Amino acid sequence: MNNIKIEELISAEVNRLSEKYKKDYLDLKDIMQITGLGRDKVREIMNSKQFPSSKFGKKKTVSVVAFVSWQFKNNMNGDIYG
């Protein structure tokens, strides 16, 4: 089996999500679709200090790169989606 670097996996997933959603920043609804989690749980995650969100007015978003990196980091630690 080929050794795939984490950076390559992250890059491929960033490209996939950017193409699928046609944007560089994801909002609450996008993250709900990606994770399959409900609105309250996604809000909880987006409001946590560990989550790399940005606030624009009242709307929180996260860059696709930051979201995918966060997913990989938390998945490797075994605590994805709390």
Beta strands, then each sheet from edge to edge (+ up, - down):
strand 1: 25-26
strand 2: 54-56
strand 3: 59-63
sheet 1: 1+ 3- 2+
end
